[in-house]
Amino acid sequence: MTSGTAVLDAPPRQRSNARIVSRARVLFGSIYWLVWIIFSRRAVVTTGIARELESLGTGSLRLVGLSSILVGLITTFQVAYQLSKYGAEVVSGQAVGWFAWRELGPIVVAVLVVSRSASAITGELAAMSANAEIDALRAMGLDPIKYLITPKLGALLIAIPGLTILADGLIALGGWIGSTFFLRFNTLLYLEELRSAVAMRDFYIGIAKSVVFALIITVEAADEGLNADRRVGSIGAAASRSVVYCLLGVLAADTFVNAIFYFIPNLVY
């Protein structure tokens, strides 16, 4: 019986506990090896991080760019419509900027990365498990977490915050396009409203969220791939579960952070 089959065939409570332990092992193992890479002069795994960064990060630039501009436009229209009831459409730039840096930027990037990369990570690891390649690594005394998962974690820890910074700017650009060309607001007024609404703490909060999202996506996707049943037919099911669990994990983490800010206002202002 394979490890993936053993987990799936276990009773619900035992299966849940096994998955928690498995995810914790992946999380702490990948963080340990990532720290080792940072302080090590060996280039074997750092080369893997560069390769994964190109695949998981650079490949998402166009998708994140276009999506962020569209999200900025949508947000501007919705905010301006709601504020029009009070004759305050002119301050829509404040709402767009503040919400983009704290919420929209990290969430948009996380959802797009999950949609594009989570299933790819899971599918790759599930296929390697089905072909006994992971067993071969263990037989040679090599840790699969070090050589397969840690490069992906390092890449996402760089890519998602970087893409979040890009998304913040492009959401603001989309808000400017909507405010200037469709709502006929003055550009200087929009920029002033944007500047007055956004503080560096909002930027730091968004980046901190993106780091948490990177950890969640990597751990969830990798764990699903490692624990997939060792059949080729199970790869698709594992990839589907990975996307669902990653999205739920990202939304749950974001809800938790926002609840903390709501019930402890001193963290916001």
Secondary structure, 3 states (H helix, E strand, C coil): CCHHHHHHHCCHHHHHHHHHHHHHHHHHHHHHHHHHHHHCCCCHHHHHHHHHHHHHHHHHHHHHHHHHHHHHHHHHHHHHHHHHHHCCHHHHHHHHHHHHHHHHHHHHHHHHHHHHHHHHHHHHHHHHHHCCHHHHHHHCCCCHHHHHHHHHHHHHHHHHHHHHHHHHHHHHHHHHHHHHHHCCCCHHHHHHHHHHHCCHHHHHHHHHHHHHHHHHHHHHHHHHHHCCCCCCCHHHHHHHHHHHHHHHHHHHHHHHHHHHHHHCHHHCC
